Amino acid sequence: MEFLKKTAPGLLLCLILAVPSWLLGRAFPVIGGPVFAILAGMVVTMILRDKSRYQAGIAFTSKKILQCAVILLGFGLNLSEIAKVGALSLPIICTTITVSLVIAFVLRKRLAMPNNISVLVGVGSSICGGSAIAATAPVIGADDEEIAQSISVIFLFNILAALFFPTLGSLLGMSNDGFGLFAGTAINDTSSVTAAASTWDTLHGTGGAVLEYATIVKLTRTLAIIPITLALAFWRTWQVKRGGSVSNGSFDLKKIFPFFILFFVLASVITTAATMAGADPALFQPFKELSKFFIVLAMAAIGLNTDLIKLIRTGGKPIFMGACCWAGITAASLLMQHLEGLL
């Protein structure tokens, strides 16, 4: 009951923004429901200066509802398809992660940026946005201000990607699978990957195929949280043992592992077993529709969490680093697709 009292106001606010955004997205598919929801949330944030009453519900929606959306996408997907797409995307994922981390390392020295912020922006850009930042922060001993600034930078480029990547993909003449691979490897956060892919599906009438494809790619990329965070933990421990001036961090696999991916796979196992038993694939269609609405709902929360005015006023260097990482990841993804004959 206490949880419901805390989350209800924020969840209701997100729902109030999501329903008209969902309807507008159907009326204007060239824009899409997720984009309308993001923009609506950002406008409300500029008007509603005190969001303390709504924050618990907004946080729940942006994280847990989004994870539910991803899990629901697992229904209707065959395990063999997940394995095939994951293997195909792996070389591109490794390349984009490497490019982003190298750019962040070089710019940290060139711009004389604080070490923690540069690590957080680099990891957040290369893997999965806010989730990677939240997992990495305790390992490197980042404080709340560094975490907030890094997440704000990532959110800025998440929003830009959700707004412009479907148009960019169309201009480049991408196929449906090509855009799914592009979105899953070049967009930072799961929320914006699903938003961009949903917009593409609406524009091209693919029935959710690109959303499913991009989600598999993104979840494969998300698993990189584990080796990256473990490597940072070893690096931090080594620095401490050398007598450096940094504080020791901590590594806890239970805290960083994205367990919702396991439920996504479980949903796919159920689908695969049901299909082999002769079940009609249309049985899983309601789950896909609910997933798409949950994505719009989560996008409203993302918009409500984004204060662009404050970010632009205070985050010059981190924004520049985020832009460079984002540009590098985008270029690397397109180049790898071209080299592999996918573009």
N, C-alpha and C positions, 0 to 999 in steps of 0.2 A: 504493500500500500504506500509506503514511504517513497519507494522508487517511482511509482506511478505519479505521485504528487509532484515529484521533482522534475520528471521528464515530460509530463503532459502539456504544460504551456508551450515549450519549445517544439514538441512534436506536432501540436495543433497548428502552430505558426507555419511550420514547414508544409503541413498538409494544405493549409489555406493558400499557400503560394503554388503548391504542386498541382492541384486540381485544375485551375485555369491554365497553367503552363502546359499540362498534358493535353488539354483541349485545343489550345493555340497551336501546339506542335502538330496536331492532326490536321488543323485547318491550314497551317503554313509549314508543310514538311521541309521546305528549303531551309528553314531555321531549326525546327525541331524542338520538342518539349524540354530536353535537358538544357539547351541554351536559354530558352525563355526562363526556366527555373533559376539558373545561375544569375542572370541579369536581374530578375525580380528580387532575389536575395540580396544582391549588392545594393540595389536601390533602397530596400528596406533598412539595410545596415547604415546607410548614410542618414536616414531619417530617424531611426530608433537608436539613439546614442547609448542608452542604458539597456543592455540585453542580459543582465545578470539573472533575471527571472527565467529567461528562456534558454540559458546556455547549456544546462544539463540535457535538455531535450534536443537541442541542435547538435550537440556532440554525439548523442546516442544515434540520431538519424544519419549523420554524416559517416559514422563508422559502422554501427551494427546493422542498420537498415541496408546500407550498401553491401555489406557482407552477405546478408540474406538474399539480396538481388543476385549476387554472384553464385550462391549455392543453388538458387532456383534455376539458373541457366544450365546447371549440370543435368537437369531433367531434359531429356530429348537428345542428349549427346552420347555417342557410342564411345566406349573406352579406346577402341582402335583409332578413332579419329583424334582423340586427345593425344595419344602417343605419337601419331603421325605429325600433327601440327607442332607439338612440342619439340620433336627432333628436328623438324625443318627450320624452326625459328632459333634454335640454340646457337649456331654460329653468329647470327646477327645480334642476338642478345649479348653474347660475350664481347663482341666488337663494340657495341654502343656503351656498355658498362665501362670498358677499358678507356674508351675515348673520353668519357665524362670525367672519370677519376684523374686522368692525366691532365686534362684542361684545368680542373680544380687545383691540382698540385702546382702546376706552373703559375697560375694566376695568384695563388696564395703568396708566392714569393714576389711576383711582379708588383702586386697591389699592396703588399705588406698588410694583408688581412689577418685578423685573429685566426689561429689554427682551428679552433673548434667550429667556427662558422663555416670556414672553407670546407672542412670535412663533411659537415652536415649538408651543405648545399650540394657538394659533389656526390655524396651517397644518395641523397634525396632525388637528385636529377637522374642518376644512373639506374636506380632500382625501382622504387615504388613510392616516391614522394614522402608524405607525412608518416607513413608506417615505418619506412626505413629510418627516418630522422628520429622517431620515437624509440626505435630499437637501438640506434647507435648512440644516442645522447648519454645514457647512463654508463656506457662503456668508456667514453672519452671524457666524462665528467663535465658535460656542458650544463650551463645554468639555464634558468627559465627564459631569460631575455634572449639568449642565443638560440634556443629552441624556437621561440615564437617568431623571431626574425627570419630564421631559415625556412620554417614552414610557410610563412607569408610569401617569401620569394617563390617557393615551389608552387603555391596556390596561384600566384599571378600567371605563371607560364602554363599551369594546368588549364586555367580559364581561356587563355589565348589559344591553346591547342584545341580545346573543345569547340571554340568559335570558328577557327580558321582552317583546321586540318581537313575537314570534309571537302571544302572548296579547293584547297591545294591538291588533294587527291584527285578530284575531278579534272582540274586543269592539267595534271600530269597524265591523265588517261589511265589511271590505275584500274586494275581488275578488282573484283570484290575481295578475293583472297589477298591480293597485293595490298589493298588498303587495310585489311585486318592485320596483316603482318606489320605494316607501317605504324598503325595506331598502337599495337601492342608493344612495339620495340622503341618507339620514338616519343611517346607521351609519358610523362612522369608518373602520375598517380592512377590507380585503378578507376577512380571516379571519373576522371576525364577520358580515359580509354573507353569506358562504357558509354559515356556521353557522346563522344565523337563517332563511335561505331553505330550507336542508335540513330544518330542523325544521318549517317550514310545509308543505313538500312531504310530509313523513311524516304530519303531522296531517291533511292534506286529500286525500291520495292523488292528487297531481297528476303523479306519475311524473317528477319532476325539472324540470318546466316553469318553476316559479318560480325555482329555482336558476339556470337558464340565463338567465332574464329579468333577475334581479337582478345577475348577473355582468356582463352586457353594460352595464347602467347604471353599475355600479361602475367598470368598465374605462374607460368614457367619462369618468367623473369623475377617474380617476387621471391621465389625460393633462394635467390642469390643473397638475400638478407643474411642467411645463416653463415656461409663462408666469409662474407665481407666483414660481418660483425665479429666473428671469431678471430679473423686476422687482425682487426683493430684491437681486440682485447689482448692478444699476444704482443702486439707492437707497444701498447700502453704499459703492459707489465715489464717489457724489456727496458722501456725508458725509465721506469721507476727504479728498476734494479741498477741501472747505470747512474742513479743519483740525480736524475733530472728534476726539474722544478714543477712537474705536473703531478696531479693527484691520481691515485689509482682508480681504475674503473672496475666495473663488474660485468660478467657475462652470464646470462641465465637463459638457456635454450627455451625453457617453458614460456618465458616472457616475450621472446622475439619470434617464435615459430608461428607462422600464419595458419592456425588450425582450421580456419574456415575453408582452406583449400582441400583439406581431408573430407569435409562434408560435401564439397563440390564433386570430388571424385566418387564419394559414396552415392550421390544422386545419379551420377553417370553409370555406376554399377547397377543400380536399380533399373535404370532405363535399358541398359544392355540386356539384363536378365529378362525383363518384361518383353522386350522385342523378340528375343530368342524363343520366348514362350508363346509368341504369336499375338502380342498386344498391339492395338492400333496406335501408331505414332501420334495421332491426333489427340490421344489421351493426355499428352504432356503439354499441349498448346496453352492451356490456362496458366500453367506455371511460367511460361515464357512471357505472357502478357503481364502477369503480376510483377515479374522481374523488371520489365521495362518501366512500369509505373514506379517501382521502388527506386529505380535509377533517377527518375525525375525528382522524386522526393528527396533523395540524397543530394542532388544537385542544388536544390533550394537551400539545404543546410550549408553546403559548401559556399554558396553565395553569401549567406548570412555570416559566415566566418571570415569573409574577406573585406578588409578595410584598405582599399587601394590608396586612399589619400594619405593615411598614416605610413603605409609602406613606402610610397614614393618620396615622402618627406624625410624618412629616416634611413632608408636602405640602399643608398647609391651603389656602393661597391658590391654588396651581395647580389643586387639586381643585375649588375653588369656580369658578375660571375655566372649567375643563373642563366642569363641570356646566352653567354658563350657556351655553357654546357649544353643547353637546349639546342642551339644551332649545330654544335658538333654531333650530338646524338642524331638529330634529324638528317644531317648530311651522311653520317656513317650508315644509318639504316637504308637510305636510298641507294648509296653506293654499293652496299653489300647485296641488296636485291638486284641491282643491275649486274654485278659480277656473277651472281648465281643464276642469271637469266630469268628472274622473276618479275622484272620491271621492263 
